[in-house]
Amino acid sequence: MSDASASAPKPAGSTSDISSILQQVQHLQGDKERLLRELEAARAENGHLKQGKREEMKKVFDSVIAKWLEASVQDESVREQFTQGCNRIMDDTNEKSGIWTVACAASNLHKSQLEEIERLRVENETLKSGTSGGFRDESSRKRPREEGGPASNDFWAGFDLDISGAR
């Protein structure tokens, strides 16, 4: 019988046990309130950071992606669908989205290619309207004939003069 009495639950009627449990519950309640305040503060900070990221993504969309989209996609409904999808991505501040990454890369490439084309166009115009006169007409591109040289159809005579150093 001594084994049965040792394993039987003891009545929890003592006041020291109840006050200990109440103290522990009160301590846990305080921890819970503290953690909830910290959670709210973290959420507020996260919301602030997300708002900044959202604004940054919107600026990128307006300055680069929208121009690329307008130049690249002719169908208005497709452009609208793509814009709506990008707006959802911006709302979620999901800059690691594959669609967002590809759109940014494609639009940046498009922008750099347009800049390169413009640079080449300006360079071409500059070369065409060069002030030096350069090679605009055929007479400026030909070398003048040397006086006293061999006839133009006598290659070997000219070759002989070149080799002998007479020129």
Backbone as a printed PyTorch tensor [residue, N CA C, xyz], in Angstrom:
tensor([[[   0.7920,   -1.1720,    0.0000],
         [   0.0000,    0.0000,    0.0000],
         [   0.8540,    1.2650,    0.0000]],

        [[   2.0170,    1.1690,    0.4690],
         [   2.8680,    2.3440,    0.5150],
         [   3.1940,    2.8230,   -0.9030]],

        [[   3.2920,    1.8990,   -1.8760],
         [   3.5510,    2.2890,   -3.2700],
         [   2.3620,    3.0270,   -3.8420]],

        [[   1.1730,    2.6140,   -3.5320],
         [  -0.0350,    3.2410,   -4.0530],
         [  -0.2160,    4.6260,   -3.4770]],

        [[   0.1040,    4.8050,   -2.2210],
         [  -0.0650,    6.1220,   -1.6110],
         [   1.0010,    7.0940,   -2.1180]],

        [[   2.1860,    6.6380,   -2.5360],
         [   3.2460,    7.5010,   -3.0310],
         [   2.9300,    7.9840,   -4.4460]],

        [[   2.2520,    7.1440,   -5.2400],
         [   1.9820,    7.5320,   -6.6150],
         [   0.6620,    8.2790,   -6.7480]],

        [[  -0.1310,    8.3490,   -5.7360],
         [  -1.4090,    9.0570,   -5.7990],
         [  -1.1470,   10.5490,   -5.8100]],

        [[  -1.9320,   11.3200,   -6.5920],
         [  -1.7200,   12.7640,   -6.6580],
         [  -2.0390,   13.4260,   -5.3220]],

        [[  -1.2510,   14.4410,   -5.0130],
         [  -1.4580,   15.1590,   -3.7720],
         [  -2.4890,   16.2510,   -4.0310]],

        [[  -3.3170,   16.5210,   -3.0910],
         [  -4.2900,   17.5870,   -3.2870],
         [  -3.5780,   18.9340,   -3.3550]],

        [[  -4.0170,   19.7950,   -4.2720],
         [  -3.3870,   21.0980,   -4.4690],
         [  -4.0930,   22.1410,   -3.6290]],

        [[  -4.3000,   21.8570,   -2.4550],
         [  -5.0440,   22.7510,   -1.5920],
         [  -4.1740,   23.6980,   -0.8140]],

        [[  -2.9040,   23.5920,   -0.9110],
         [  -2.0640,   24.4620,   -0.0960],
         [  -1.9870,   25.8550,   -0.7380]],

        [[  -1.9890,   26.8660,    0.0750],
         [  -1.9860,   28.2430,   -0.4030],
         [  -0.6440,   28.6410,   -1.0110]],

        [[   0.4350,   28.0540,   -0.5860],
         [   1.7460,   28.3880,   -1.1550],
         [   1.8410,   27.9130,   -2.5990]],

        [[   1.2460,   26.7500,   -2.9170],
         [   1.2400,   26.2480,   -4.2950],
         [   0.4020,   27.1540,   -5.1860]],

        [[  -0.7280,   27.5870,   -4.7070],
         [  -1.6200,   28.4400,   -5.5130],
         [  -0.9770,   29.8060,   -5.7300]],

        [[  -0.3850,   30.3760,   -4.7230],
         [   0.2510,   31.6900,   -4.8810],
         [   1.4510,   31.5940,   -5.8260]],

        [[   2.1570,   30.4830,   -5.7940],
         [   3.2870,   30.2740,   -6.7210],
         [   2.7790,   30.1950,   -8.1580]],

        [[   1.6850,   29.4800,   -8.3590],
         [   1.0990,   29.3430,   -9.7020],
         [   0.5860,   30.6990,  -10.1720]],

        [[  -0.0640,   31.4370,   -9.3070],
         [  -0.5800,   32.7600,   -9.6700],
         [   0.5620,   33.7170,  -10.0130]],

        [[   1.6650,   33.6410,   -9.2910],
         [   2.8230,   34.4740,   -9.5920],
         [   3.3840,   34.1270,  -10.9640]],

        [[   3.4410,   32.8610,  -11.2550],
         [   3.9590,   32.4240,  -12.5510],
         [   3.0330,   32.8790,  -13.6750]],

        [[   1.7260,   32.7750,  -13.4990],
         [   0.7520,   33.2270,  -14.4960],
         [   0.8800,   34.7320,  -14.6940]],

        [[   1.0350,   35.4770,  -13.5960],
         [   1.1830,   36.9250,  -13.6880],
         [   2.4700,   37.2860,  -14.4300]],

        [[   3.5440,   36.5690,  -14.1580],
         [   4.8150,   36.7870,  -14.8570],
         [   4.6570,   36.4970,  -16.3560]],

        [[   3.9760,   35.3920,  -16.6800],
         [   3.7450,   35.0420,  -18.0890],
         [   2.8620,   36.0880,  -18.7760]],

        [[   1.8720,   36.6160,  -18.0670],
         [   1.0050,   37.6510,  -18.6230],
         [   1.8250,   38.9070,  -18.9280]],

        [[   2.7370,   39.2710,  -18.0560],
         [   3.6180,   40.4230,  -18.2870],
         [   4.5190,   40.2010,  -19.4900]],

        [[   5.0770,   38.9950,  -19.6120],
         [   5.9080,   38.6620,  -20.7750],
         [   5.1000,   38.7540,  -22.0540]],

        [[   3.8540,   38.2600,  -22.0030],
         [   2.9750,   38.2900,  -23.1830],
         [   2.7140,   39.7360,  -23.6090]],

        [[   2.4170,   40.6190,  -22.6810],
         [   2.1550,   42.0200,  -22.9930],
         [   3.3950,   42.6900,  -23.5620]],

        [[   4.5490,   42.4120,  -22.9870],
         [   5.8080,   42.9750,  -23.4830],
         [   6.0840,   42.5070,  -24.9010]],

        [[   5.8890,   41.2160,  -25.1560],
         [   6.1300,   40.6650,  -26.4880],
         [   5.1450,   41.2220,  -27.5110]],

        [[   3.9060,   41.4500,  -27.1020],
         [   2.9190,   42.0330,  -28.0130],
         [   3.3090,   43.4720,  -28.3740]],

        [[   3.8110,   44.2370,  -27.4090],
         [   4.2710,   45.6000,  -27.7020],
         [   5.4570,   45.5680,  -28.6700]],

        [[   6.3850,   44.6590,  -28.4350],
         [   7.5400,   44.5320,  -29.3360],
         [   7.0950,   44.1230,  -30.7360]],

        [[   6.1100,   43.2330,  -30.8090],
         [   5.5940,   42.8000,  -32.1060],
         [   4.9560,   43.9700,  -32.8480]],

        [[   4.1910,   44.7670,  -32.1790],
         [   3.5620,   45.9260,  -32.8030],
         [   4.6050,   46.9330,  -33.2770]],

        [[   5.6360,   47.1420,  -32.4660],
         [   6.7050,   48.0560,  -32.8620],
         [   7.4400,   47.5270,  -34.0950]],

        [[   7.6960,   46.2330,  -34.1290],
         [   8.3650,   45.6290,  -35.2870],
         [   7.4830,   45.7170,  -36.5240]],

        [[   6.1890,   45.4930,  -36.3580],
         [   5.2620,   45.6050,  -37.4960],
         [   5.2140,   47.0360,  -38.0220]],

        [[   5.2140,   48.0030,  -37.1240],
         [   5.1910,   49.4060,  -37.5470],
         [   6.4620,   49.7500,  -38.3220]],

        [[   7.6080,   49.2980,  -37.8110],
         [   8.8730,   49.5580,  -38.5040],
         [   8.9010,   48.8540,  -39.8520]],

        [[   8.4330,   47.6180,  -39.8790],
         [   8.3740,   46.8600,  -41.1270],
         [   7.4550,   47.5550,  -42.1310]],

        [[   6.3140,   48.0600,  -41.6590],
         [   5.3970,   48.7780,  -42.5420],
         [   6.0440,   50.0250,  -43.1120]],

        [[   6.8220,   50.7200,  -42.2780],
         [   7.5260,   51.9120,  -42.7400],
         [   8.5690,   51.5430,  -43.7970]],

        [[   9.3180,   50.4740,  -43.5520],
         [  10.3240,   50.0240,  -44.5170],
         [   9.6640,   49.5690,  -45.8130]],

        [[   8.5540,   48.8440,  -45.6890],
         [   7.8430,   48.3890,  -46.8820],
         [   7.3150,   49.5710,  -47.6920]],

        [[   6.8360,   50.6070,  -47.0070],
         [   6.3340,   51.7810,  -47.7160],
         [   7.4640,   52.4440,  -48.5060]],

        [[   8.6400,   52.5460,  -47.9040],
         [   9.7920,   53.1060,  -48.6090],
         [  10.1820,   52.2580,  -49.8070]],

        [[  10.1820,   50.9330,  -49.6270],
         [  10.5160,   50.0230,  -50.7300],
         [   9.4620,   50.1140,  -51.8300]],

        [[   8.1970,   50.2160,  -51.4260],
         [   7.0900,   50.3360,  -52.3780],
         [   7.2520,   51.5980,  -53.2260]],

        [[   7.6040,   52.7110,  -52.5740],
         [   7.8160,   53.9680,  -53.3010],
         [   8.9990,   53.8620,  -54.2550]],

        [[  10.0570,   53.1920,  -53.8150],
         [  11.2350,   52.9950,  -54.6710],
         [  10.8810,   52.1510,  -55.8970]],

        [[  10.1400,   51.0870,  -55.6750],
         [   9.7380,   50.2240,  -56.7880],
         [   8.8150,   50.9810,  -57.7510]],

        [[   7.9330,   51.8110,  -57.2260],
         [   7.0300,   52.5960,  -58.0650],
         [   7.8150,   53.5770,  -58.9150]],

        [[   8.8630,   54.1760,  -58.3180],
         [   9.6980,   55.1140,  -59.0630],
         [  10.4180,   54.3980,  -60.2080]],

        [[  10.9300,   53.1980,  -59.9330],
         [  11.5980,   52.4080,  -60.9770],
         [  10.6010,   52.0590,  -62.0770]],

        [[   9.4040,   51.6790,  -61.6760],
         [   8.3880,   51.3190,  -62.6720],
         [   8.0690,   52.5180,  -63.5530]],

        [[   7.8410,   53.6790,  -62.9410],
         [   7.4590,   54.8630,  -63.7070],
         [   8.5810,   55.3770,  -64.5980]],

        [[   9.8190,   55.3110,  -64.1160],
         [  10.9210,   55.9060,  -64.8690],
         [  11.5070,   54.9910,  -65.9380]],

        [[  11.4540,   53.6870,  -65.7360],
         [  12.1400,   52.7970,  -66.6730],
         [  11.1840,   51.7810,  -67.3030]],

        [[  10.4950,   51.0250,  -66.4670],
         [   9.6990,   49.9060,  -66.9750],
         [   8.5270,   50.3860,  -67.8270]],

        [[   7.8500,   51.4530,  -67.4170],
         [   6.6930,   51.9360,  -68.1750],
         [   7.0990,   52.3820,  -69.5740]],

        [[   8.2430,   53.0430,  -69.6920],
         [   8.7310,   53.4780,  -71.0110],
         [   9.0560,   52.2750,  -71.8920]],

        [[   9.7200,   51.2880,  -71.2980],
         [  10.0530,   50.0730,  -72.0480],
         [   8.7810,   49.3600,  -72.4900]],

        [[   7.8180,   49.2800,  -71.6070],
         [   6.5670,   48.5960,  -71.8990],
         [   5.8330,   49.2930,  -73.0360]],

        [[   5.7910,   50.6080,  -72.9960],
         [   5.0940,   51.3470,  -74.0410],
         [   5.7930,   51.1980,  -75.3940]],

        [[   7.1170,   51.1680,  -75.3800],
         [   7.8680,   51.0350,  -76.6340],
         [   7.8480,   49.6070,  -77.1750]],

        [[   7.6970,   48.6250,  -76.2870],
         [   7.8370,   47.2310,  -76.6970],
         [   6.5290,   46.5130,  -76.9720]],

        [[   5.4680,   46.8680,  -76.2590],
         [   4.2090,   46.1260,  -76.3720],
         [   3.1670,   47.0130,  -77.0440]],

        [[   2.6310,   46.5410,  -78.1510],
         [   1.6670,   47.3270,  -78.9150],
         [   0.2400,   47.1810,  -78.3960]],

        [[  -0.1110,   46.0030,  -77.8950],
         [  -1.4780,   45.7200,  -77.4520],
         [  -1.7460,   46.3810,  -76.1000]],

        [[  -2.7090,   47.2830,  -76.0760],
         [  -3.0230,   48.0400,  -74.8570],
         [  -3.4920,   47.1410,  -73.7190]],

        [[  -4.2670,   46.1040,  -74.0290],
         [  -4.7790,   45.2260,  -72.9650],
         [  -3.6390,   44.4310,  -72.3130]],

        [[  -2.6650,   44.0340,  -73.0920],
         [  -1.5130,   43.3110,  -72.5480],
         [  -0.7080,   44.2450,  -71.6450]],

        [[  -0.5320,   45.4940,  -72.0890],
         [   0.1790,   46.4640,  -71.2580],
         [  -0.5460,   46.6840,  -69.9340]],

        [[  -1.8750,   46.7740,  -69.9950],
         [  -2.6720,   46.9990,  -68.7850],
         [  -2.5620,   45.8080,  -67.8390]],

        [[  -2.6130,   44.5870,  -68.3870],
         [  -2.4780,   43.3890,  -67.5510],
         [  -1.1020,   43.3490,  -66.8840]],

        [[  -0.0720,   43.6740,  -67.6490],
         [   1.2810,   43.6620,  -67.1010],
         [   1.4230,   44.7200,  -66.0070]],

        [[   0.8590,   45.8960,  -66.2380],
         [   0.9110,   46.9720,  -65.2500],
         [   0.1940,   46.5670,  -63.9690]],

        [[  -0.9620,   45.9110,  -64.0970],
         [  -1.6950,   45.4480,  -62.9140],
         [  -0.8780,   44.4120,  -62.1410]],

        [[  -0.2450,   43.4940,  -62.8570],
         [   0.6100,   42.5010,  -62.2040],
         [   1.7760,   43.1590,  -61.4810]],

        [[   2.3940,   44.1440,  -62.1110],
         [   3.4990,   44.8550,  -61.4640],
         [   3.0050,   45.6330,  -60.2480]],

        [[   1.7980,   46.1780,  -60.3300],
         [   1.2380,   46.8850,  -59.1680],
         [   1.0430,   45.9360,  -57.9940]],

        [[   0.6080,   44.7140,  -58.2660],
         [   0.4630,   43.7270,  -57.1850],
         [   1.8290,   43.3960,  -56.5800]],

        [[   2.8270,   43.2570,  -57.4240],
         [   4.1810,   42.9720,  -56.9430],
         [   4.6900,   44.1350,  -56.0980]],

        [[   4.4190,   45.3580,  -56.5520],
         [   4.8580,   46.5330,  -55.7850],
         [   4.1100,   46.6220,  -54.4560]],

        [[   2.8240,   46.2970,  -54.4560],
         [   2.0510,   46.3250,  -53.2070],
         [   2.6010,   45.3230,  -52.1960]],

        [[   3.0450,   44.1720,  -52.6960],
         [   3.6210,   43.1440,  -51.8220],
         [   5.0980,   43.4150,  -51.5270]],

        [[   5.6580,   44.4330,  -52.1530],
         [   7.0890,   44.7690,  -52.0870],
         [   7.9530,   43.5300,  -52.3110]],

        [[   7.5960,   42.7910,  -53.3420],
         [   8.2830,   41.5450,  -53.6620],
         [   9.2720,   41.8150,  -54.7950]],

        [[  10.3930,   42.4560,  -54.4510],
         [  11.3590,   42.7750,  -55.4940],
         [  12.1780,   41.5590,  -55.9320]],

        [[  12.0080,   40.4360,  -55.2640],
         [  12.6980,   39.2080,  -55.6700],
         [  11.8400,   38.3730,  -56.6140]],

        [[  10.6890,   38.8910,  -56.9850],
         [   9.8120,   38.2010,  -57.9250],
         [  10.5270,   38.0590,  -59.2680]],

        [[  10.3750,   36.9130,  -59.8900],
         [  10.9990,   36.6860,  -61.1940],
         [  10.5110,   37.6660,  -62.2420]],

        [[   9.2260,   37.9750,  -62.2010],
         [   8.6540,   38.9120,  -63.1720],
         [   9.2710,   40.2930,  -62.9780]],

        [[   9.3730,   40.7270,  -61.7350],
         [   9.9500,   42.0440,  -61.4570],
         [  11.4140,   42.0820,  -61.8920]],

        [[  12.1550,   41.0300,  -61.6010],
         [  13.5720,   40.9740,  -61.9670],
         [  13.7550,   41.0320,  -63.4810]],

        [[  12.9610,   40.2440,  -64.2130],
         [  13.0640,   40.2330,  -65.6750],
         [  12.6400,   41.5780,  -66.2580]],

        [[  11.5660,   42.1570,  -65.7320],
         [  11.1050,   43.4510,  -66.2300],
         [  12.1600,   44.5320,  -66.0050]],

        [[  12.7850,   44.5300,  -64.8500],
         [  13.8420,   45.5130,  -64.5660],
         [  15.0340,   45.3140,  -65.4930]],

        [[  15.4510,   44.0690,  -65.6590],
         [  16.6060,   43.7900,  -66.5120],
         [  16.3180,   44.1540,  -67.9710]],

        [[  15.1480,   43.7700,  -68.4600],
         [  14.7990,   44.0580,  -69.8550],
         [  14.6620,   45.5580,  -70.0880]],

        [[  14.0360,   46.2440,  -69.1610],
         [  13.8540,   47.6760,  -69.3520],
         [  15.1780,   48.4270,  -69.2450]],

        [[  16.0620,   47.9890,  -68.3550],
         [  17.3870,   48.6250,  -68.2610],
         [  18.2100,   48.3740,  -69.5180]],

        [[  18.1300,   47.1650,  -70.0540],
         [  18.8290,   46.8630,  -71.3020],
         [  18.2730,   47.7140,  -72.4290]],

        [[  16.9540,   47.8210,  -72.4980],
         [  16.3070,   48.6390,  -73.5210],
         [  16.7580,   50.0940,  -73.4090]],

        [[  16.8130,   50.6090,  -72.1880],
         [  17.2340,   51.9910,  -71.9650],
         [  18.6790,   52.1960,  -72.4120]],

        [[  19.5710,   51.2660,  -72.0590],
         [  20.9780,   51.4210,  -72.4460],
         [  21.1600,   51.2920,  -73.9570]],

        [[  20.3610,   50.4310,  -74.5960],
         [  20.4400,   50.3120,  -76.0550],
         [  19.9460,   51.5870,  -76.7350]],

        [[  18.8870,   52.1940,  -76.2050],
         [  18.4070,   53.4600,  -76.7620],
         [  19.4630,   54.5520,  -76.6160]],

        [[  20.1320,   54.5840,  -75.4710],
         [  21.1950,   55.5660,  -75.2600],
         [  22.3450,   55.3330,  -76.2290]],

        [[  22.6970,   54.0680,  -76.4570],
         [  23.7820,   53.7360,  -77.3930],
         [  23.3920,   54.1130,  -78.8230]],

        [[  22.1510,   53.8440,  -79.2040],
         [  21.6750,   54.2100,  -80.5470],
         [  21.7280,   55.7230,  -80.7200]],

        [[  21.2950,   56.4520,  -79.7140],
         [  21.3250,   57.9130,  -79.7930],
         [  22.7580,   58.4200,  -79.8980]],

        [[  23.6660,   57.8190,  -79.1180],
         [  25.0740,   58.2170,  -79.1910],
         [  25.6400,   57.9670,  -80.5890]],

        [[  25.3210,   56.7960,  -81.1530],
         [  25.8010,   56.4720,  -82.5000],
         [  25.1800,   57.3840,  -83.5590]],

        [[  23.9120,   57.7480,  -83.3680],
         [  23.2530,   58.6450,  -84.3220],
         [  23.9250,   60.0110,  -84.3140]],

        [[  24.2150,   60.5180,  -83.1180],
         [  24.8770,   61.8170,  -83.0110],
         [  26.2770,   61.7390,  -83.6160]],

        [[  26.9800,   60.6580,  -83.3350],
         [  28.3230,   60.4840,  -83.9050],
         [  28.2580,   60.4120,  -85.4300]],

        [[  27.2860,   59.7160,  -85.9640],
         [  27.1030,   59.6050,  -87.4090],
         [  26.8150,   60.9700,  -88.0220]],

        [[  25.9280,   61.7280,  -87.3990],
         [  25.6200,   63.0750,  -87.8960],
         [  26.8530,   63.9570,  -87.8630]],

        [[  27.6370,   63.8260,  -86.8080],
         [  28.8630,   64.6170,  -86.6920],
         [  29.8390,   64.2600,  -87.8030]],

        [[  29.9670,   62.9760,  -88.0700],
         [  30.8840,   62.5500,  -89.1320],
         [  30.3840,   62.9830,  -90.5080]],

        [[  29.0770,   62.9290,  -90.7090],
         [  28.5180,   63.3390,  -92.0040],
         [  28.7160,   64.8280,  -92.2510]],

        [[  28.5750,   65.6120,  -91.2360],
         [  28.6730,   67.0640,  -91.4030],
         [  30.0130,   67.5910,  -90.9190]],

        [[  31.0320,   66.7600,  -90.9960],
         [  32.3570,   67.1480,  -90.5050],
         [  32.8560,   68.4170,  -91.1680]],

        [[  33.5220,   69.2620,  -90.4150],
         [  34.0030,   70.5490,  -90.9330],
         [  35.2960,   70.4000,  -91.7160]],

        [[  35.9750,   69.2730,  -91.5900],
         [  37.2670,   69.1260,  -92.2530],
         [  37.1290,   68.8650,  -93.7410]],

        [[  35.9810,   68.5600,  -94.2170],
         [  35.8230,   68.2820,  -95.6360],
         [  36.1080,   66.8380,  -95.9370]],

        [[  36.9990,   66.2320,  -95.2230],
         [  37.3200,   64.8160,  -95.2670],
         [  37.2090,   64.1580,  -96.6170]],

        [[  36.3420,   63.1860,  -96.7030],
         [  36.2370,   62.3580,  -97.8950],
         [  34.8510,   62.4810,  -98.5270]],

        [[  34.3080,   63.6850,  -98.5450],
         [  32.9540,   63.8370,  -99.0760],
         [  32.8520,   63.5460, -100.5660]],

        [[  33.7860,   64.0130, -101.3310],
         [  33.6990,   63.7360, -102.7750],
         [  34.8510,   62.8310, -103.1990]],

        [[  34.7060,   62.2730, -104.3970],
         [  35.6500,   61.2560, -104.8690],
         [  37.0520,   61.8140, -105.0790]],

        [[  37.1510,   63.0380, -105.5120],
         [  38.4740,   63.6050, -105.7860],
         [  39.3040,   63.7600, -104.5070]],

        [[  38.6440,   63.9590, -103.3690],
         [  39.4080,   64.1000, -102.1280],
         [  39.8700,   62.7550, -101.5840]],

        [[  39.3150,   61.6700, -102.1080],
         [  39.7080,   60.3400, -101.6240],
         [  40.8360,   59.7310, -102.4390]],

        [[  41.1620,   60.2890, -103.6320],
         [  42.2190,   59.7260, -104.4800],
         [  43.5360,   60.4380, -104.2080]],

        [[  44.6030,   59.6730, -104.3210],
         [  45.9260,   60.2640, -104.1820],
         [  46.2970,   60.9550, -105.4940]],

        [[  46.9330,   62.0700, -105.3670],
         [  47.3450,   62.7360, -106.6150],
         [  48.4680,   61.9470, -107.2970]],

        [[  48.4860,   62.0020, -108.6260],
         [  49.5300,   61.3090, -109.4030],
         [  50.8530,   62.0420, -109.2610]],

        [[  51.9130,   61.2700, -109.1840],
         [  53.2420,   61.8700, -109.1100],
         [  53.7120,   62.2110, -110.5150]],

        [[  54.3320,   63.3470, -110.6240],
         [  54.8640,   63.7770, -111.9210],
         [  56.0960,   62.9630, -112.2810]],

        [[  56.1830,   62.5940, -113.5090],
         [  57.3590,   61.8910, -113.9920],
         [  57.3700,   60.4290, -113.6290]],

        [[  56.3150,   59.9350, -113.0570],
         [  56.2550,   58.5270, -112.6980],
         [  55.8480,   57.6880, -113.8810]],

        [[  55.8210,   56.3990, -113.7180],
         [  55.4460,   55.5120, -114.8130],
         [  53.9640,   55.6960, -115.1540]],

        [[  53.6100,   55.2310, -116.2990],
         [  52.2100,   55.3000, -116.7410],
         [  51.3600,   54.4650, -115.7940]],

        [[  50.0870,   54.7980, -115.6790],
         [  49.2250,   54.1450, -114.6990],
         [  49.0230,   52.6650, -114.9990]],

        [[  49.1880,   52.2450, -116.2490],
         [  48.9870,   50.8340, -116.5670],
         [  50.2910,   50.0380, -116.5380]],

        [[  51.4050,   50.6560, -116.2230],
         [  52.6910,   49.9710, -116.1790],
         [  53.0590,   49.6800, -114.7190]],

        [[  52.5140,   48.6010, -114.2110],
         [  52.7200,   48.2170, -112.8140],
         [  54.1800,   47.8960, -112.5360]],

        [[  54.8150,   47.1660, -113.4260],
         [  56.1740,   46.6960, -113.1670],
         [  57.1820,   47.8240, -113.1470]],

        [[  56.9430,   48.8130, -113.9460],
         [  57.8690,   49.9600, -113.9370],
         [  57.7750,   50.6780, -112.5940]],

        [[  56.5630,   50.8450, -112.0910],
         [  56.3760,   51.4890, -110.7870],
         [  56.9540,   50.6350, -109.6690]],

        [[  56.8290,   49.3250, -109.8150],
         [  57.3580,   48.3960, -108.8190],
         [  58.8750,   48.4950, -108.7750]],

        [[  59.4660,   48.5530, -109.9600],
         [  60.9140,   48.6550, -110.0550],
         [  61.4060,   49.9480, -109.4010]],

        [[  60.6990,   51.0230, -109.6140],
         [  61.0870,   52.2940, -108.9960],
         [  60.9490,   52.2480, -107.4710]],

        [[  59.8820,   51.5880, -106.9960],
         [  59.6740,   51.4790, -105.5510],
         [  60.7870,   50.6650, -104.9050]],

        [[  61.1600,   49.5760, -105.5290],
         [  62.2010,   48.6960, -104.9810],
         [  63.5540,   49.3930, -104.9970]],

        [[  63.8590,   50.0780, -106.0770],
         [  65.1770,   50.7120, -106.1790],
         [  65.3000,   51.9370, -105.2880]],

        [[  64.1670,   52.4160, -104.7650],
         [  64.2140,   53.5660, -103.8560],
         [  64.2680,   54.8750, -104.5830]],

        [[  63.9220,   54.8880, -105.8750],
         [  63.9640,   56.1200, -106.6560],
         [  62.8180,   57.0520, -106.2780]],

        [[  61.8270,   56.5700, -105.7060],
         [  60.6960,   57.4230, -105.3220],
         [  60.8800,   58.0230, -103.9810]]])
